[in-house]
Amino acid sequence: MRAKEALTYVNERGDILVFSVDSEYHVNFKNVSGLSDIRNQIYSINSMGQDGDTYLGNRIEARDIEIIGHIKEQNKERTRRLRRRMNNILNPQFTAVLIYDFMDDAGNILYRRVIDCTINNAPVFIRAPIIERFTMQLSCLQPFWREERELRQDIATWIGGFEFPYRDPNDQPDGLEIAIDPENPTIPTWEIGWREPSLIVNVFNGGDVRAGMRIDFRALGMLLNPILLDVNTGNFIKINMRMLAGDVITVRTGFGEKGVTLRRQGEETDAFRFLDIDSTYLQLAPGDNIFHYDADENMENLDITIWHNNLFSGV
């Protein structure tokens, strides 16, 4: 099987440019750099008489991606229009995302990765006798690739079980029927839903690095002081308030987006004041993450949903 690769640039207006061996903006991926390499900055200190350094920490630096390709067109007027379109879409004033697709030879996408980016420098065009060459540079301040959609994990919720059962497969039901157990004729053999019984749940992070979360605490009825505890570390997020039916407290823990909001009767307000002073903005470590949830009163009225992105160091 001969694999194919493609890069799709989409700016905030929804304008799209595709770079691949089949595109009019022809790119051989041997001439693309920065897709998989990252730079690690190490922080350390030393003192007089010390051999070596003392490690303090590290950070992954912003990612730079350079794309070199050719406008696959020999007609000078059409080349000019394609160059103008490229300049219009690759506007440094627009935010954008870059999408990497890895495909089979039939064009079916085997996997996709997405990264936020901005144009570092406007594209540079080099005129040639036959086809024109271009170079473009992107800066990705958040250096990690992610999957196309956020992952959702319901960890305290009701499980739907609505069905239309019947005993005889040849006896098709006429409307809604409730199957009856002959030994217990007063008890239906189906149920509309059930509460997830375990208070301990596992949220799996399939990425390469730690990832922030968006945590929704949802009240089905009145409850007091919901809490989410990371069993492995002992860190927790606790909301010190009496939640009413329909309330949703959202806690965001990602770098650069930390915050707490309350959504009540369609109105969203800042709720940072309700965050317990000992709370930690929990992060998902790569692999398994074991959480325990609870509330001081009426825990059965609590629904919790965790949203996160798997983050990858390269494609």
C-alpha positions in Angstrom: 0.0 0.0 0.0 1.3 3.4 -1.0 0.5 6.0 1.7 -0.4 9.6 1.0 0.0 12.7 3.1 -1.8 16.0 2.9 -1.7 19.3 4.9 -4.9 21.5 4.9 -4.7 25.1 6.1 -8.0 26.6 7.3 -8.1 30.2 8.5 -10.7 31.7 10.9 -12.9 32.8 7.9 -13.1 29.2 6.7 -10.8 29.7 3.7 -8.9 26.5 2.8 -5.6 25.6 1.1 -4.5 22.0 0.5 -0.9 21.1 0.1 -0.1 17.6 -1.2 1.5 15.9 -4.2 -1.9 15.9 -5.9 -2.8 19.6 -5.2 -2.2 22.5 -7.4 -0.1 23.7 -4.5 2.3 20.7 -4.9 4.3 19.7 -1.8 6.7 16.8 -1.5 6.7 16.0 2.2 10.5 15.7 2.1 10.4 19.5 1.9 8.2 19.9 5.0 9.9 20.4 8.4 8.6 20.7 12.0 5.8 18.2 11.8 7.3 15.7 14.3 10.3 17.4 15.9 9.9 19.4 19.1 12.4 21.4 21.2 12.8 20.9 24.9 14.0 23.7 27.1 15.6 22.5 30.4 15.9 24.8 33.4 18.6 24.2 36.0 20.8 26.0 38.6 24.3 25.6 39.9 26.4 27.0 42.6 30.1 27.4 43.4 31.8 24.0 44.1 28.9 22.0 42.6 29.7 19.5 39.8 27.0 19.7 37.2 23.7 21.3 37.5 20.5 20.9 39.6 17.4 20.2 37.5 14.5 22.5 38.0 12.1 21.7 35.2 11.5 21.9 31.5 9.2 23.2 28.9 8.3 22.3 25.3 9.0 25.3 23.1 6.6 26.6 20.4 6.7 24.6 17.2 7.7 26.1 13.8 6.6 24.4 10.6 8.1 25.3 7.2 6.4 24.2 3.9 8.3 24.4 0.6 6.4 23.6 -2.6 5.5 24.6 -6.1 2.5 26.0 -7.9 1.7 23.2 -10.3 0.7 25.4 -13.2 2.6 26.6 -16.3 0.0 29.1 -17.5 1.3 32.5 -16.2 -2.1 34.1 -15.7 -3.4 31.1 -13.8 -0.2 31.0 -11.7 -0.8 34.7 -10.8 -4.3 33.9 -9.6 -3.2 31.0 -7.6 -0.4 33.1 -6.0 -2.9 35.9 -5.3 -5.3 33.3 -3.6 -2.5 32.0 -1.5 -1.6 35.5 -0.3 -5.2 36.2 0.5 -5.8 33.1 2.6 -2.4 33.1 4.3 -3.0 36.4 6.0 -0.9 36.8 9.1 -3.8 38.7 10.8 -5.9 35.5 10.8 -5.7 32.7 13.3 -5.9 29.2 11.7 -5.5 25.5 12.1 -3.3 23.1 10.2 -4.7 19.6 9.5 -2.5 16.7 8.8 -4.0 13.7 7.0 -2.4 10.3 6.5 -4.2 8.3 3.8 -4.1 5.1 1.9 -3.7 5.0 -1.8 -7.5 5.2 -2.3 -7.6 8.5 -0.4 -9.2 7.0 2.7 -8.0 8.9 5.8 -6.2 6.5 8.2 -5.7 9.2 10.9 -5.9 12.9 11.3 -4.1 15.4 13.5 -4.9 19.1 14.0 -2.8 22.0 15.4 -3.5 25.7 15.9 -1.2 28.0 14.0 -0.5 31.5 12.8 1.5 32.7 9.7 5.0 33.6 10.8 6.0 35.2 7.5 3.9 35.8 4.4 4.7 33.2 1.7 7.8 33.9 -0.3 7.5 33.2 -4.0 10.5 32.4 -6.2 9.9 32.8 -10.0 11.2 30.0 -12.3 11.1 29.5 -16.0 8.5 26.7 -15.7 6.7 26.4 -12.3 6.9 28.9 -9.4 8.2 27.9 -6.0 6.9 29.1 -2.7 8.0 28.9 1.0 5.7 29.5 4.0 6.4 29.4 7.7 3.9 28.7 10.5 4.3 29.3 14.2 2.4 26.9 16.6 2.5 28.5 20.0 0.7 25.4 21.4 3.2 22.9 20.1 1.1 19.7 20.4 -1.0 18.1 17.8 -4.5 16.9 18.8 -7.3 14.8 17.4 -10.0 16.4 15.4 -12.7 16.3 18.1 -12.7 16.5 21.8 -13.2 13.2 23.7 -16.2 12.9 26.1 -16.2 10.8 29.2 -19.4 10.6 31.3 -18.2 9.5 34.8 -21.3 10.1 36.9 -24.5 9.8 34.9 -27.6 7.8 34.1 -27.3 5.1 31.5 -30.1 4.9 28.9 -31.8 1.6 28.6 -35.0 2.4 26.8 -36.1 -0.6 24.6 -39.1 -2.2 23.0 -38.7 -5.9 24.1 -41.0 -8.8 23.1 -40.8 -12.5 23.8 -41.5 -14.0 20.4 -39.3 -12.7 17.5 -42.2 -13.6 15.1 -44.6 -11.6 17.2 -43.9 -8.0 16.1 -45.1 -5.5 18.7 -48.0 -3.2 17.8 -46.8 0.0 19.4 -45.1 0.0 22.8 -45.2 -3.3 24.6 -43.7 -4.2 28.0 -42.5 -7.8 28.2 -43.7 -9.7 31.3 -41.8 -12.4 33.2 -44.3 -15.2 33.7 -42.8 -16.0 37.1 -43.1 -12.4 38.2 -46.0 -11.0 36.2 -46.0 -7.7 38.1 -42.4 -6.8 37.2 -41.6 -5.6 33.7 -38.5 -7.2 32.1 -37.1 -3.9 30.8 -36.0 -0.6 32.4 -35.7 3.0 31.1 -32.3 3.6 32.6 -30.0 3.0 35.6 -27.5 4.9 37.6 -23.8 4.0 37.1 -23.1 2.3 40.5 -19.3 2.8 40.7 -18.0 6.0 42.3 -14.5 5.2 41.0 -13.9 5.7 37.2 -11.0 5.6 34.8 -10.4 8.3 32.2 -7.8 7.2 29.6 -5.5 9.8 28.0 -4.2 8.2 24.8 -1.9 11.1 24.0 1.9 11.6 24.6 1.7 14.3 27.3 -0.4 15.7 30.1 -3.7 17.3 28.9 -6.1 19.8 30.5 -9.7 19.1 30.9 -13.1 20.8 30.7 -15.2 19.3 33.6 -19.0 19.8 33.7 -20.6 19.4 37.1 -24.3 19.1 36.3 -27.1 19.1 38.9 -30.2 16.9 38.2 -31.6 18.2 41.6 -30.4 20.1 44.6 -26.9 19.0 45.8 -24.1 20.4 48.0 -20.4 20.8 47.3 -19.5 18.4 44.5 -16.0 17.1 44.3 -13.8 15.2 41.8 -10.7 13.5 43.3 -7.6 12.2 41.5 -7.1 8.9 43.4 -3.4 8.6 42.2 -2.2 12.0 43.4 -4.8 13.0 46.0 -5.4 16.3 44.2 -9.1 17.4 43.8 -11.5 20.0 42.4 -14.3 21.0 44.9 -17.1 23.4 44.3 -18.3 25.0 47.6 -21.9 25.9 46.7 -25.4 24.5 46.8 -26.3 23.6 43.2 -29.9 23.7 42.1 -31.6 21.5 39.5 -30.3 22.5 36.0 -27.2 24.2 37.2 -23.9 23.4 35.3 -20.5 24.4 36.8 -17.7 24.2 34.2 -14.1 24.0 35.3 -11.4 24.4 32.6 -7.9 23.2 33.6 -5.8 23.7 30.4 -2.9 26.1 30.4 -4.0 29.5 29.3 -7.7 28.7 29.7 -8.2 28.0 33.4 -11.5 29.2 34.8 -14.8 28.4 36.5 -18.2 29.4 35.2 -21.8 28.8 36.3 -24.7 28.3 33.9 -28.0 28.9 35.6 -31.4 29.4 33.8 -29.6 30.2 30.5 -27.2 32.8 32.0 -23.5 32.2 32.4 -21.5 33.9 35.1 -18.0 33.7 36.6 -18.0 31.2 39.5 -14.3 31.3 40.5 -15.3 32.4 44.0 -17.0 28.9 44.6 -13.8 27.0 43.9 -12.4 25.5 47.1 -9.1 27.2 48.1 -7.3 23.8 48.2 -8.5 22.7 44.8 -6.0 21.9 42.0 -6.5 22.4 38.3 -6.3 18.7 37.5 -4.4 17.4 34.4 -4.8 14.0 32.7 -1.5 12.1 32.8 -0.8 9.9 29.8 -2.5 6.5 30.3 -5.0 5.7 33.0 -6.4 8.3 35.4 -8.5 7.1 38.3 -11.1 9.5 39.7 -13.5 9.4 42.6 -16.5 11.7 42.7 -18.8 12.7 45.5 -20.9 15.5 47.1 -21.6 16.5 50.7 -25.4 16.1 50.1 -27.5 14.3 47.4 -24.6 12.8 45.4 -27.2 10.9 43.4 -28.2 14.1 41.8 -24.7 14.7 40.3 -23.7 14.2 36.7 -20.1 14.8 35.7 -18.7 14.9 32.1 -15.0 15.3 31.3 -13.9 16.7 27.9 -10.3 16.5 26.8 -8.0 16.3 23.8 -5.3 13.7 23.3 -2.1 15.7 22.6 0.7 14.3 20.5 4.3 15.5 20.1 4.3 14.7 16.4 2.3 13.2 13.5 
